[in-house]
């Protein structure tokens, strides 16, 4: 069975981030996670408190080994771990924790500018929210992206605003659409985060989220499975009423269907998360990331399908 998918140099039938990086830089490129010391408007009382119900106290930056240090110290310490694994490596500084455009432009500039000047940092990634992109911030990030590829990672999770309210997200799907409209004529690359297994969503609801974004102007996607981790609002809610999380097999089938709806050019940065074992409550099958990815590949070959198969211009 031949692989009909063009953006692949192996058996993958979707456009992996690894393919994008290796065809561009021709060597290993690794993300180095950073904490810029930001918060979120649904944490500090601006729009709400407590943050999204699935988010940890570290704002998803749980694996950062040096989170309390200044960002350049964080970069150097976390970089060293990767160099021991991959000596000949280039890097992407990744501002991961909380909302990294929620603050004064002067602060954002002071954190980002040093990496613009750092040759081994070939790209920059910034995680944020669609409702925290002031015009002056977009203009600055566009000027950076004109010098060095820059990704804005926008958390959506779901296009269902009713479920978004349950998540305590405090923005709407239309807010994402508006942000993409403002970003589409810039040099900035956009990666959208989607989450499967959210409370009160069916698999068809999860598929609809990808269908809803399929024709919007964005460059990459991360697809995650909801996981319940300790010391989160979701974990406390789960103690009261246990959610029936989707099974591993259902997740694999769903991801394959979601990939079929995407443009072939969209770069798939993730198809599953990396929960920390000690913090994970459920589902435990997420700890075997490699086998999940292998079985997604296997399912796509069995079905003779590929990313974009159902995408219509």
C-alpha positions as CSV (number, residue, x, y, z in Angstrom):
1,X,0.0,0.0,0.0
2,X,1.6,3.2,-1.2
3,X,1.6,6.3,1.0
4,X,-0.3,9.0,-0.8
5,X,0.5,11.8,1.6
6,X,3.1,14.3,0.2
7,X,4.5,15.8,3.5
8,X,6.2,12.7,4.7
9,X,9.6,11.0,4.4
10,X,8.5,7.8,6.2
11,X,5.2,6.0,6.8
12,X,3.5,8.9,8.5
13,X,0.3,9.9,6.8
14,X,0.0,13.3,8.5
15,X,2.2,16.4,8.4
16,X,4.4,16.0,11.4
17,X,6.3,18.8,13.1
18,X,9.4,16.7,12.7
19,X,9.0,16.7,8.9
20,X,8.6,20.5,8.9
21,X,11.7,21.0,11.1
22,X,14.0,18.5,9.4
23,X,13.1,19.7,5.9
24,X,13.8,23.2,7.0
25,X,16.9,22.8,9.2
26,X,18.2,19.3,8.3
27,X,19.1,18.4,11.9
28,X,17.4,17.9,15.3
29,X,15.4,20.8,16.7
30,X,14.0,20.7,20.2
31,X,11.7,22.9,22.2
32,X,13.0,24.4,25.5
33,X,10.1,25.2,27.8
34,X,10.1,28.6,29.6
35,X,8.0,30.3,32.2
36,X,7.9,34.1,31.6
37,X,6.2,34.9,34.9
38,X,2.7,35.7,33.4
39,X,-0.7,34.8,34.7
40,X,-4.1,34.6,32.9
41,X,-7.2,36.8,32.9
42,X,-9.3,33.9,34.2
43,X,-6.9,33.6,37.2
44,X,-6.3,37.1,38.3
45,X,-9.9,38.2,38.5
46,X,-9.9,40.2,35.3
47,X,-12.4,37.8,33.7
48,X,-12.5,35.1,36.4
49,X,-10.6,33.1,38.9
50,X,-9.2,29.6,39.2
51,X,-8.0,29.2,35.6
52,X,-9.2,26.6,33.2
53,X,-10.4,23.5,35.2
54,X,-7.8,21.2,33.7
55,X,-4.8,23.5,34.1
56,X,-2.3,22.9,36.8
57,X,-0.9,25.4,39.3
58,X,2.1,25.8,37.0
59,X,0.0,26.7,34.0
60,X,1.0,23.6,32.1
61,X,4.7,24.2,32.6
62,X,5.0,21.3,35.0
63,X,8.2,19.8,33.4
64,X,10.2,23.0,33.6
65,X,13.2,22.2,35.7
66,X,14.1,25.8,36.5
67,X,10.8,27.7,36.4
68,X,11.7,30.1,39.3
69,X,14.8,31.3,37.5
70,X,15.0,34.2,35.0
71,X,14.2,33.0,31.4
72,X,17.7,32.9,30.1
73,X,18.8,30.7,33.1
74,X,15.8,28.5,32.5
75,X,16.8,28.2,28.8
76,X,20.4,27.3,29.6
77,X,19.5,24.7,32.3
78,X,16.7,23.0,30.3
79,X,18.8,23.2,27.1
80,X,21.6,21.2,28.8
81,X,19.3,18.3,29.5
82,X,18.5,18.1,25.7
83,X,22.1,18.4,24.6
84,X,23.0,15.3,26.7
85,X,20.4,13.4,24.6
86,X,21.0,15.1,21.3
87,X,24.5,16.8,21.1
88,X,24.0,18.4,17.7
89,X,20.7,20.3,18.3
90,X,19.1,23.5,17.5
91,X,16.4,25.0,19.7
92,X,13.0,26.6,19.9
93,X,12.5,28.7,23.1
94,X,8.9,27.9,24.1
95,X,7.1,30.3,26.5
96,X,4.6,27.7,27.7
97,X,3.3,28.5,31.1
98,X,0.1,30.6,31.5
99,X,-0.7,33.4,29.0
100,X,2.5,34.9,27.6
101,X,1.0,38.0,25.9
102,X,-1.0,39.0,29.0
103,X,1.2,41.8,30.2
104,X,2.9,45.0,29.2
105,X,4.6,45.1,25.8
106,X,7.8,46.1,27.5
107,X,7.8,42.9,29.5
108,X,7.1,40.7,26.4
109,X,9.8,42.5,24.5
110,X,12.4,42.0,27.3
111,X,11.7,38.3,27.3
112,X,11.6,37.6,23.6
113,X,14.3,39.9,22.2
114,X,17.3,37.9,23.7
115,X,16.2,34.9,21.7
116,X,15.8,36.8,18.5
117,X,19.5,37.5,18.7
118,X,20.5,33.9,19.7
119,X,21.6,32.0,16.6
120,X,20.9,28.5,18.0
121,X,17.3,29.5,18.7
122,X,16.0,29.0,15.2
123,X,12.3,29.6,16.0
124,X,10.3,31.0,18.9
125,X,7.0,29.7,20.3
126,X,4.6,31.6,22.5
127,X,1.6,30.1,24.2
128,X,-1.3,32.5,24.8
129,X,-5.0,33.1,24.5
130,X,-7.0,34.6,21.6
131,X,-8.4,37.3,23.8
132,X,-4.9,38.6,24.9
133,X,-3.5,39.9,21.7
134,X,-3.4,43.7,21.7
135,X,-2.7,45.4,18.4
136,X,0.7,46.7,19.5
137,X,1.6,43.2,20.7
138,X,0.7,41.7,17.4
139,X,2.8,44.4,15.6
140,X,5.8,43.7,17.8
141,X,5.5,39.9,17.3
142,X,5.1,40.4,13.6
143,X,8.3,42.3,13.5
144,X,10.0,39.4,15.3
145,X,8.5,36.9,12.9
146,X,9.9,38.8,10.0
147,X,13.4,38.1,11.3
148,X,12.9,34.6,12.7
149,X,9.9,32.1,12.5
150,X,7.6,32.7,15.5
151,X,4.6,30.6,16.5
152,X,1.7,31.8,18.5
153,X,0.0,28.8,20.2
154,X,-3.7,29.6,20.8
155,X,-5.7,27.4,23.2
156,X,-9.1,26.7,21.9
157,X,-9.9,23.1,23.2
158,X,-13.4,23.2,21.8
159,X,-15.5,25.3,19.5
160,X,-18.5,24.5,21.8
161,X,-19.0,27.7,23.9
162,X,-21.3,25.9,26.3
163,X,-18.4,23.4,27.1
164,X,-16.0,26.4,27.1
165,X,-18.0,27.9,30.0
166,X,-17.7,24.6,31.9
167,X,-13.9,24.8,31.4
168,X,-13.9,28.3,32.8
169,X,-12.2,29.4,29.6
170,X,-13.7,32.9,29.6
171,X,-13.6,33.5,25.8
172,X,-15.7,32.3,22.9
173,X,-15.0,30.6,19.6
174,X,-15.8,33.9,17.9
175,X,-12.9,35.4,19.8
176,X,-10.6,32.9,18.2
177,X,-12.0,33.6,14.8
178,X,-11.4,37.4,15.4
179,X,-7.9,36.8,16.5
180,X,-7.1,34.7,13.4
181,X,-8.5,37.4,11.2
182,X,-6.1,39.9,12.8
183,X,-3.1,37.5,12.5
184,X,-3.7,36.2,9.0
185,X,-1.7,39.0,7.1
186,X,1.3,38.9,9.5
187,X,4.4,36.8,9.4
188,X,3.3,35.0,12.5
189,X,2.6,31.3,12.4
190,X,-0.5,30.1,14.4
191,X,-0.9,26.8,16.1
192,X,-4.3,25.9,17.6
193,X,-4.8,23.6,20.6
194,X,-7.7,21.2,20.5
195,X,-8.6,18.9,23.4
196,X,-10.6,15.6,23.1
197,X,-12.5,14.0,26.0
198,X,-13.9,17.2,27.5
199,X,-16.9,16.9,29.9
200,X,-20.3,16.5,28.2
201,X,-18.9,16.3,24.7
202,X,-19.6,13.4,22.3
203,X,-17.0,12.2,19.8
204,X,-19.1,13.9,17.1
205,X,-18.8,17.2,19.1
206,X,-15.0,16.7,19.2
207,X,-14.9,16.1,15.5
208,X,-17.0,19.2,14.9
209,X,-14.4,21.3,16.6
210,X,-11.8,20.3,13.9
211,X,-14.4,20.8,11.2
212,X,-15.2,24.3,12.5
213,X,-11.6,25.4,12.3
214,X,-10.6,23.5,9.2
215,X,-11.1,26.5,6.8
216,X,-9.7,29.1,9.2
217,X,-6.2,30.7,8.5
218,X,-3.8,28.8,10.8
219,X,-0.6,26.8,10.3
220,X,-0.4,24.1,12.9
221,X,-2.4,22.1,15.4
222,X,-1.9,20.3,18.7
223,X,-4.5,17.6,19.6
224,X,-4.5,16.5,23.2
225,X,-6.5,14.1,25.3
226,X,-8.0,15.6,28.4
227,X,-6.2,14.2,31.4
228,X,-7.0,14.7,35.0
229,X,-4.1,15.7,37.1
230,X,-3.8,16.3,40.8
231,X,-4.5,19.6,42.4
232,X,-6.7,20.9,39.6
233,X,-10.3,22.0,39.7
234,X,-11.1,19.1,37.4
235,X,-9.6,16.7,39.8
236,X,-11.8,18.1,42.6
237,X,-14.9,17.9,40.3
238,X,-14.0,14.4,39.4
239,X,-14.1,13.4,43.1
240,X,-17.7,14.5,43.2
241,X,-18.8,13.0,39.8
242,X,-16.5,10.8,37.8
243,X,-16.3,11.6,34.1
244,X,-16.4,8.8,31.7
245,X,-13.3,9.5,29.7
246,X,-13.1,8.1,26.2
247,X,-11.1,4.9,25.7
248,X,-7.7,4.6,24.1
249,X,-9.2,2.9,21.0
250,X,-11.9,5.6,20.7
251,X,-9.3,8.3,21.0
252,X,-7.2,6.7,18.2
253,X,-10.3,6.4,15.9
254,X,-11.3,10.0,16.7
255,X,-7.8,11.5,15.9
256,X,-7.7,9.7,12.6
257,X,-11.1,11.2,11.7
258,X,-9.9,14.6,12.8
259,X,-6.8,14.4,10.7
260,X,-8.9,13.6,7.7
261,X,-10.6,17.0,8.0
262,X,-7.5,19.1,8.1
263,X,-5.7,20.8,5.2
264,X,-2.7,18.7,4.2
265,X,-0.4,21.7,4.8
266,X,-1.4,22.1,8.5
267,X,1.6,21.0,10.6
268,X,0.6,18.6,13.4
269,X,2.7,19.4,16.4
270,X,1.1,16.9,18.8
271,X,-1.4,14.1,18.8
272,X,-1.2,13.3,22.5
273,X,0.1,15.0,25.6
274,X,3.0,14.2,28.0
275,X,1.5,14.0,31.5
276,X,3.8,13.6,34.5
277,X,3.3,10.1,35.9
278,X,3.2,11.2,39.5
279,X,0.5,13.8,38.9
280,X,-1.7,11.9,36.5
281,X,-5.0,10.6,37.8
282,X,-6.6,9.4,34.5
283,X,-6.4,8.1,31.9
284,X,-3.4,6.0,32.6
285,X,-3.1,4.9,29.0
286,X,-1.7,8.3,28.2
287,X,1.6,7.3,29.8
288,X,2.4,5.1,26.7
289,X,2.7,7.9,24.2
290,X,4.8,6.1,21.6
291,X,2.4,3.2,21.4
292,X,-0.5,5.6,20.9
293,X,1.3,7.3,18.0
294,X,2.2,4.0,16.5
295,X,-1.4,2.8,16.7
296,X,-2.6,6.0,15.0
297,X,-0.2,5.3,12.1
298,X,-1.3,1.7,12.0
299,X,-5.0,2.7,11.9
300,X,-4.4,5.1,9.1
301,X,-2.7,2.4,7.0
302,X,-5.4,-0.1,7.7
303,X,-8.1,2.4,6.6
304,X,-5.8,3.7,3.7
305,X,-6.5,7.2,4.8
306,X,-4.4,10.4,5.4
307,X,-4.5,14.0,6.6
308,X,-6.8,16.0,4.4
309,X,-8.6,13.1,2.8
310,X,-12.0,14.6,3.6
311,X,-10.9,18.3,3.3
312,X,-12.8,20.3,0.7
313,X,-11.5,23.6,-0.6
